[in-house]
Amino acid sequence: MNQVTLTKIYTTDKDKQGNLLKSKTGNPYTRLSIQTKEYGDKWISGFQNKSNQNWKEGDKVEIVIKENGQYLNFETPNKEDVLMAMVQELNTRLRKVEDKVFPPKIGNTDIDYPENEFPDDIPFS
């Protein structure tokens, strides 16, 4: 997922000939194209839906961008995508905390990894 800042928004429900846009199953749809601060003058295309119908220029939004040849397409993340991203972020942060709180272990044992070098005078039998 990418957070982007919208600079331009264009919506249409008609093709170049003025005909209504329809899906393969015959359902009408609205095309939504955006430009963002992060991608400059490049247009990113998608479909209008409940989660993006009220977007306006200047909004910061979360989208999933997919390359399709020379074109960029976007999807608005569903709730599951958002939750997965949050879980991954929390997991990364938790690992960083654990690494600082708990010293690394040797292999799969309960022996702490030595932080100082061993003295030379340890007798081995």
Secondary structure, 3 states (H helix, E strand, C coil): CEEEEEEEEEEECECCCCCECECCCCCECCEEEEEECCCCCCCEEEECCCCCCCCCCCCEEEEEEEEECCEEEEECCCHHHHHHHHHHHHHHHHHHHHHHHCCCECCCCCCECCCCCCCCCCCCC
